[in-house]
Amino acid sequence: MTIIIKPTFNCNFRCLYCYLANDIKADDFMMDVEVAKSIVKQAIDYCCLNHRKKLTLIWHGGEPLLWGNDKFRHVFEYTAGLDAPLLVRHGIQTNLSLINDNYIELFKSYDVRVGFSIDGVRDINDNLRLDMNGDGTFDLLMPKMRLCRERGLNIGAIVVGSRLIKGRIAEIYEFLCMHRLNFKFNPLFLSGEATRADAISVTPIEYADMSNHLFDLWFFDRDNHLKESTFTDIASYFVSTKKKSAGCMFSQNCQDDIVAISPRGDIFPCGRFCETDTRYSYGNINEESLAVILQRRKKSLIYRRSEFIKKSGCYECWYYDLCHGGCLHDGFLRSGDFKSKTFLCTAYKKIFRHIESRLQEAGMA
């Protein structure tokens, strides 16, 4: 099970494609550390009761490091002290701007997996990932990235498939290789600030073409051995005899395994829905137990999305068992309801066909 915890919506960046609107990121409310500890304890109890063998707690935002080193240390120490009879892992998604020796020591001590975002070369990054003054962040991030490397903290990167990257995929991959960054290539989706950024958005087919180019560079690279999680998930499906899809994006029912919790304790279907608007909240951790809320969500329309997808034309698709209609939030953006497949359907079909054919050519599928 994965629980995304957002201790704050506040952020010190103003990236053009952020899925949170700037007015939400101006909210400086911070989750109380005792609430965070209660979430951890209740999550572990829920997993034990439901025979889950692994719990992943992903600290997200906003910029989660604004919450403070002392609060994170307190929660990590508390988690370790519970001596849970299952594997409990912490991860954090940060813009890396506030990373320092104290954070690095803390994350290494508790084996916290750290992810950050960077769009490769300077001019691309500095037109997209901006600070509060509207200035580029490349010169801020590069020393932070080097500091993590020097101190032995393993970090992974997210690259967003915007229009500025189109035609420059090889440069992006070269940058990732040069800095030995495992990565994930994410689509840009129109939510939050990104709804105001039509000039940098791409069509589904353009995203597929960029993704396929990047896959080829990665697949045929015999020197660098970088990991790309989405490519790996898709390729694993084709080479495995069990044919089981992986990752929240292609899960048959992501709501069996993922929820997100806001700074004020509201519980949402996932991090993308997690904001100050509580229309799609399942409940609040300060008012009810996590177990009660998670049990009630099984009656929700959101939870039943997989039923609607299976009854739709998706079930006849060759790639249904891999894709399952794609991301819940992507489908919501497409139609405003919870019955629709992802708006990236045409892109994923092209990506799946490409990866499958490459594996077949290599005698792997």
C-alpha positions as CSV (number, residue, x, y, z in Angstrom):
1,M,0.0,0.0,0.0
2,T,1.1,3.5,-0.7
3,I,0.0,6.6,1.2
4,I,1.0,10.0,-0.1
5,I,1.3,12.5,2.7
6,K,1.4,16.2,2.0
7,P,2.5,18.0,5.1
8,T,2.1,21.3,3.3
9,F,0.8,22.7,0.0
10,N,3.3,25.6,0.3
11,C,6.0,25.8,-2.3
12,N,9.0,28.0,-3.0
13,F,8.8,27.3,-6.8
14,R,6.3,28.4,-9.4
15,C,6.8,25.9,-12.2
16,L,4.7,26.6,-15.2
17,Y,3.3,23.1,-15.6
18,C,2.6,22.4,-11.9
19,Y,-0.6,20.5,-11.3
20,L,-1.3,22.6,-8.2
21,A,-2.5,26.2,-8.8
22,N,-0.4,29.0,-7.4
23,D,-3.0,30.1,-4.9
24,I,-3.0,26.6,-3.3
25,K,0.8,26.7,-3.1
26,A,0.6,30.0,-1.3
27,D,-1.2,28.2,1.6
28,D,1.3,28.0,4.4
29,F,-0.6,25.7,6.7
30,M,1.6,22.9,8.1
31,M,0.4,19.4,9.2
32,D,0.9,18.9,12.9
33,V,3.6,16.3,13.6
34,E,1.3,14.4,16.0
35,V,-1.2,14.1,13.1
36,A,1.6,12.7,10.9
37,K,2.5,10.2,13.6
38,S,-1.1,9.1,13.9
39,I,-1.3,8.6,10.1
40,V,1.8,6.4,10.2
41,K,0.4,4.3,13.1
42,Q,-3.0,3.9,11.6
43,A,-1.6,3.0,8.2
44,I,0.6,0.3,9.7
45,D,-2.3,-1.1,11.7
46,Y,-4.5,-1.1,8.6
47,C,-1.9,-2.9,6.6
48,C,-1.4,-5.5,9.3
49,L,-5.2,-6.0,9.6
50,N,-5.5,-6.5,5.8
51,H,-2.4,-8.7,5.5
52,R,-0.4,-6.2,3.5
53,K,3.3,-6.9,3.5
54,K,4.6,-3.5,2.5
55,L,3.7,0.1,3.2
56,T,5.3,3.0,1.3
57,L,4.9,6.5,2.8
58,I,5.6,9.2,0.2
59,W,6.1,12.7,1.5
60,H,4.9,15.2,-1.1
61,G,3.8,18.8,-1.5
62,G,4.0,21.6,-2.3
63,E,7.6,21.5,-1.2
64,P,7.7,19.0,1.7
65,L,11.1,20.1,2.9
66,L,9.4,23.3,4.1
67,W,7.9,21.2,6.8
68,G,11.3,21.1,8.5
69,N,14.1,18.6,9.3
70,D,13.0,18.2,13.0
71,K,9.5,17.2,12.1
72,F,10.7,14.6,9.6
73,R,13.3,13.2,12.0
74,H,10.6,12.9,14.7
75,V,8.3,11.0,12.4
76,F,11.0,8.7,11.0
77,E,12.2,7.9,14.5
78,Y,8.7,7.2,15.6
79,T,8.1,4.9,12.6
80,A,11.2,2.9,13.3
81,G,10.3,2.6,16.9
82,L,7.0,0.9,16.1
83,D,8.9,-2.1,14.9
84,A,6.1,-2.9,12.4
85,P,5.8,-6.6,11.2
86,L,5.9,-5.4,7.6
87,L,8.3,-3.5,5.3
88,V,7.8,0.3,5.8
89,R,9.6,2.6,3.4
90,H,9.7,6.4,3.3
91,G,10.1,8.3,0.1
92,I,10.0,12.1,-0.6
93,Q,9.4,14.1,-3.7
94,T,11.2,17.5,-3.5
95,N,12.3,20.2,-5.8
96,L,15.7,19.8,-4.1
97,S,16.2,23.5,-3.4
98,L,16.3,23.1,0.4
99,I,18.4,20.0,0.6
100,N,21.4,20.3,2.8
101,D,23.8,18.1,4.8
102,N,21.3,17.7,7.7
103,Y,18.6,16.5,5.4
104,I,21.0,14.2,3.5
105,E,22.2,12.6,6.8
106,L,18.6,12.1,7.9
107,F,17.5,10.6,4.6
108,K,20.5,8.3,4.5
109,S,19.9,7.2,8.1
110,Y,16.4,6.1,7.4
111,D,16.9,4.9,3.8
112,V,14.5,7.5,2.4
113,R,14.2,7.4,-1.4
114,V,14.5,10.9,-2.8
115,G,13.0,12.1,-6.1
116,F,13.1,15.5,-7.7
117,S,12.3,17.2,-11.0
118,I,14.6,18.7,-13.5
119,D,14.1,19.2,-17.2
120,G,17.6,18.6,-18.3
121,V,19.5,21.3,-20.1
122,R,19.6,24.8,-18.6
123,D,17.5,26.7,-21.2
124,I,14.6,24.2,-21.0
125,N,14.6,23.9,-17.2
126,D,14.9,27.7,-16.7
127,N,11.9,28.4,-18.9
128,L,9.7,25.9,-17.0
129,R,10.9,25.5,-13.4
130,L,10.9,28.9,-11.8
131,D,11.4,30.3,-8.4
132,M,9.1,32.8,-6.6
133,N,10.7,35.7,-8.5
134,G,10.2,34.1,-11.9
135,D,13.9,33.2,-12.3
136,G,15.2,29.9,-13.5
137,T,16.3,27.3,-11.0
138,F,19.1,25.4,-12.9
139,D,22.0,27.1,-11.1
140,L,20.3,26.4,-7.8
141,L,19.6,22.8,-8.4
142,M,22.9,21.6,-9.9
143,P,25.0,22.3,-6.8
144,K,22.3,20.6,-4.7
145,M,22.4,17.6,-7.0
146,R,26.2,17.4,-6.8
147,L,26.0,17.7,-3.0
148,C,23.7,14.6,-2.9
149,R,26.1,12.7,-5.1
150,E,29.1,13.7,-3.0
151,R,27.4,12.6,0.2
152,G,26.2,9.3,-1.2
153,L,22.5,10.1,-1.3
154,N,20.8,8.4,-4.3
155,I,18.3,10.6,-6.1
156,G,16.1,10.0,-9.1
157,A,14.7,12.6,-11.5
158,I,11.3,13.3,-13.1
159,V,11.4,14.8,-16.6
160,V,8.1,16.3,-17.9
161,G,7.2,15.9,-21.6
162,S,6.6,19.5,-22.5
163,R,6.8,21.2,-26.0
164,L,10.2,22.6,-25.1
165,I,11.6,19.1,-25.0
166,K,10.3,18.1,-28.3
167,G,13.2,17.6,-30.7
168,R,15.7,17.6,-27.9
169,I,15.2,14.2,-26.4
170,A,18.8,13.1,-27.2
171,E,20.1,16.1,-25.2
172,I,17.9,15.3,-22.3
173,Y,19.1,11.7,-22.3
174,E,22.7,12.7,-22.5
175,F,22.2,15.0,-19.5
176,L,20.6,12.2,-17.5
177,C,23.5,9.8,-18.4
178,M,26.1,12.4,-17.6
179,H,24.7,12.8,-14.1
180,R,23.9,9.1,-13.6
181,L,20.2,9.9,-12.9
182,N,17.6,7.2,-12.9
183,F,14.5,8.9,-14.2
184,K,10.8,8.8,-15.1
185,F,9.4,10.6,-18.2
186,N,6.0,12.0,-17.2
187,P,3.3,13.5,-19.5
188,L,2.3,17.0,-19.0
189,F,-1.4,17.1,-17.9
190,L,-3.7,20.1,-17.8
191,S,-4.4,20.7,-14.2
192,G,-3.6,23.6,-11.9
193,E,-1.0,26.0,-13.3
194,A,-0.6,23.8,-16.4
195,T,-4.1,24.8,-17.6
196,R,-2.6,28.3,-18.3
197,A,0.3,26.9,-20.2
198,D,-1.1,25.9,-23.6
199,A,2.1,27.0,-25.3
200,I,4.2,24.3,-23.6
201,S,1.6,21.4,-23.9
202,V,1.9,18.6,-26.5
203,T,-0.7,16.3,-28.1
204,P,-0.9,12.7,-27.0
205,I,0.8,11.6,-30.2
206,E,3.6,14.1,-29.8
207,Y,4.1,12.7,-26.3
208,A,4.2,9.2,-27.6
209,D,6.8,10.1,-30.2
210,M,9.0,11.7,-27.6
211,S,8.6,8.7,-25.3
212,N,9.4,6.2,-28.0
213,H,12.5,8.2,-29.0
214,L,13.6,8.2,-25.4
215,F,12.8,4.5,-25.0
216,D,15.1,3.7,-27.9
217,L,18.0,5.7,-26.5
218,W,17.5,3.9,-23.2
219,F,16.9,0.4,-24.5
220,F,19.9,0.3,-26.9
221,D,22.2,2.0,-24.4
222,R,24.7,-0.6,-23.3
223,D,26.9,1.7,-21.3
224,N,24.9,3.7,-18.7
225,H,22.4,1.3,-17.3
226,L,19.9,3.9,-16.1
227,K,16.5,2.9,-14.8
228,E,13.3,4.4,-16.1
229,S,10.4,3.1,-14.1
230,T,7.5,3.4,-16.6
231,F,9.6,1.8,-19.4
232,T,10.6,-1.0,-17.0
233,D,7.0,-1.6,-15.9
234,I,5.7,-1.8,-19.5
235,A,8.6,-4.0,-20.7
236,S,8.2,-6.3,-17.7
237,Y,4.6,-6.9,-18.7
238,F,5.6,-8.1,-22.2
239,V,8.5,-10.3,-21.1
240,S,6.7,-11.9,-18.1
241,T,4.5,-15.0,-18.3
242,K,2.2,-13.6,-15.6
243,K,1.2,-10.5,-17.6
244,K,0.6,-8.3,-14.6
245,S,0.7,-4.6,-15.0
246,A,2.5,-2.5,-12.4
247,G,2.5,1.0,-11.1
248,C,-0.4,3.3,-10.2
249,M,-0.8,4.5,-13.8
250,F,-1.9,1.2,-15.2
251,S,-3.3,-0.5,-12.1
252,Q,-6.6,-2.3,-12.5
253,N,-7.9,-0.4,-9.4
254,C,-5.4,2.0,-8.0
255,Q,-7.8,2.7,-5.1
256,D,-7.0,-0.7,-3.6
257,D,-3.4,0.5,-3.0
258,I,-3.2,4.3,-3.0
259,V,-4.6,7.3,-1.1
260,A,-3.3,10.8,-0.4
261,I,-3.6,12.9,2.7
262,S,-3.6,16.7,2.8
263,P,-2.0,19.0,5.4
264,R,-5.4,19.4,7.1
265,G,-6.0,15.6,7.1
266,D,-8.4,15.2,4.2
267,I,-8.0,11.9,2.4
268,F,-8.1,11.8,-1.4
269,P,-7.9,9.2,-4.1
270,C,-4.4,10.2,-5.0
271,G,-1.9,13.0,-4.9
272,R,-3.3,14.6,-8.0
273,F,-6.7,15.1,-6.4
274,C,-5.2,16.3,-3.1
275,E,-5.8,20.0,-2.8
276,T,-7.8,22.5,-0.7
277,D,-11.0,21.7,-2.6
278,T,-12.5,18.7,-0.7
279,R,-15.2,17.7,-3.1
280,Y,-13.4,14.4,-3.9
281,S,-12.3,13.7,-0.3
282,Y,-13.2,10.4,1.3
283,G,-13.1,11.9,4.8
284,N,-10.8,13.5,7.3
285,I,-8.3,11.7,9.5
286,N,-8.9,14.2,12.3
287,E,-12.6,13.2,12.4
288,E,-12.6,9.5,11.7
289,S,-10.1,6.6,11.7
290,L,-8.2,5.7,8.6
291,A,-9.7,2.2,8.6
292,V,-13.3,3.6,8.7
293,I,-12.5,6.0,5.8
294,L,-10.8,3.4,3.7
295,Q,-13.6,0.9,4.2
296,R,-16.2,3.5,3.2
297,R,-14.3,4.4,0.0
298,K,-15.1,1.0,-1.4
299,K,-18.7,2.2,-1.9
300,S,-17.7,5.3,-3.8
301,L,-18.0,5.9,-7.6
302,I,-14.3,6.5,-7.7
303,Y,-13.5,3.1,-6.3
304,R,-15.9,1.4,-8.9
305,R,-14.1,3.0,-11.9
306,S,-12.6,-0.4,-12.9
307,E,-16.1,-1.8,-13.3
308,F,-17.1,1.0,-15.7
309,I,-13.8,0.7,-17.7
310,K,-14.3,-3.1,-18.0
311,K,-17.8,-2.6,-19.5
312,S,-16.5,0.0,-22.0
313,G,-14.7,-0.5,-25.2
314,C,-11.4,-0.7,-23.3
315,Y,-12.1,-4.4,-22.4
316,E,-11.8,-5.3,-26.1
317,C,-8.4,-3.6,-26.5
318,W,-5.4,-5.7,-27.0
319,Y,-3.6,-3.9,-24.2
320,Y,-6.4,-3.9,-21.7
321,D,-4.6,-6.2,-19.3
322,L,-1.7,-3.9,-19.3
323,C,-3.4,-0.5,-19.2
324,H,-6.8,-1.0,-17.6
325,G,-8.0,2.4,-19.0
326,G,-5.0,4.3,-17.6
327,C,-4.7,6.8,-14.9
328,L,-7.9,7.6,-12.9
329,H,-7.1,11.3,-12.8
330,D,-6.3,11.4,-16.5
331,G,-9.7,10.0,-17.2
332,F,-11.3,12.6,-14.9
333,L,-9.5,15.4,-16.8
334,R,-10.9,14.0,-20.0
335,S,-14.6,13.9,-19.0
336,G,-15.1,15.3,-15.5
337,D,-16.3,11.9,-14.2
338,F,-14.8,8.7,-12.9
339,K,-16.0,6.4,-15.7
340,S,-13.6,7.4,-18.5
341,K,-10.3,6.1,-19.8
342,T,-7.2,8.2,-19.9
343,F,-6.9,11.1,-22.4
344,L,-3.6,9.5,-23.4
345,C,-5.2,6.4,-24.8
346,T,-3.8,6.9,-28.3
347,A,-0.4,7.8,-26.9
348,Y,-0.2,4.7,-24.8
349,K,-1.3,2.4,-27.6
350,K,1.6,3.8,-29.7
351,I,4.0,3.4,-26.9
352,F,2.9,-0.1,-26.1
353,R,3.2,-1.2,-29.7
354,H,6.7,0.4,-30.0
355,I,8.0,-1.3,-26.8
356,E,6.5,-4.6,-27.7
357,S,8.0,-4.6,-31.2
358,R,11.5,-3.6,-29.8
359,L,11.3,-6.5,-27.4
360,Q,10.2,-8.9,-30.1
361,E,13.0,-7.8,-32.4
362,A,15.4,-8.6,-29.5
363,G,13.8,-12.0,-29.0
364,M,12.6,-11.0,-25.5
365,A,8.8,-11.2,-26.0
